[in-house]
Amino acid sequence: MPGRQAVVDTPFIAGLFGPALAKLRVGHWYDRAENEVLAGGSLRERVRARADELRELGVRAGKVAVIRESSPLSFAVNYLAAGVLGAVLVPMERGLAPEDETRRHALVRASVVCDGRAVHALDHDRPPAALPPEVGQILFTGGTTGTPKAVLQTHRGLVANVEAVGAWAQYDADDLVLATLPLFHCYGINWTVLAPLLAGASVEAFGRLSASALARHRSAPTAWPTVPAAVEVVLRSPAARQMDWSRLRFCIVGGAPSAQDLSERFRALTGRPVLNGYGATEATSFVSAPPLQTQSQPAGDVGAPGKGILVRPGASYGDHAELEVGGPSVMAGYLDDSAATAAALTDDGWLRTGDLFERGPSGTVVLKGRLKNFINRGGEKIDPVSVAAAVAQHPAVADAVVFGLPDETFGEVVACVAEATAEIDVAQLRDFLAGLLSPYAIPSVLHLVERLPRNAAGKIAAAEVRKLLPAQGMH
């Protein structure tokens, strides 16, 4: 790949924790999904036992292991066990359409799927994918219609990014990290699994956060990496007002910007503001964040780059430039997609983020907009064009327009206005989409019309489509 020298490193899990997991020294792991508590070396021993099982199944360096999202504890055990054997890890969410999951398995040529306490061996007609030897993890992004891009993250980049997270968060053995992020994203893995375990911190893991789950909380979290939608859940939950927030050092959100009023409401509850950071899957998660002691942020300001992370202006667009990210955390490319790789990476190996920015007075990154109009639903980036194409596959739909609508919980939700040419109802169309789209990409707002508005050239008048939604916006 242009501008990048292949570096074959120690598998990143062994690079972080040592071949014998000597540095895996969790204080306690409180798993609310499994209602289990592990202390000290118990997690390490469980990981070692699981690694022995996987070794017997032929998992070794270079083999591809899918780690399906399950309970946080089971995910962590499977992830660490396959990782210490040197396998290429592929975190994957539950709830994918079966066809989409099968395509992903085939694309990466997975050898095994670790799903909770079960392991399934896979056999593909084609030989294993020709992965660059520096690749340690593959994460999917933009896969709302079965054509996801598979991001190749390197051993070196994963180690560097986890260390950058630890340097910013300053985790230590006194910390209790509130873990509510999904673990098929590098944000959740790096911030609530790897960096805390490397520092010997305790983790209280909920899986997906809900008001009922909060009622089972332990006490006094010190750190909460999350997304704005989860902060809204807490602010609306009576149980959150019974929690002890006195030890909280920081709450940082990524994936979507948070409004100033969200930060102030959270400060009223906990005494701490919500900080806005910035990251990208193609940059192995963490890019920038404000200092821990920050009490307020100007709009769009997402702080300074983390340890070992570089930023620079790329191509200019009016008064602003595209943000480019450099350093070891930048991906090696997209699997089997040289065109997308060339579009995303410069000749000297920097990532084109698609975000417009300018430098703040103290050298911080101040975001000024997107080059691509993705819908941001609680941190999940959804391509409206791809969703519209999926809707239009239904034989009773002639065309569709998809866009984001503001939402108090998720920031935005997916809305669709579809032109129906035959008798069909919304429930039938949603059932059809369940076979094509990931659950988060299925429109929450779905409205059927006899005809979409078009201009004189016969093109859809997108600006007029939103006016077709009923006043309540839901169908």
Order of alpha helices (4+ residues) and beta strands (2+ residues): alpha-beta-beta-alpha-beta-alpha-beta-alpha-beta-beta-beta-beta-alpha-beta-alpha-alpha-beta-alpha-beta-alpha-beta-alpha-beta-beta-beta-beta-beta-beta-beta-alpha-beta-beta-beta-beta-alpha-beta-beta-alpha-beta-alpha
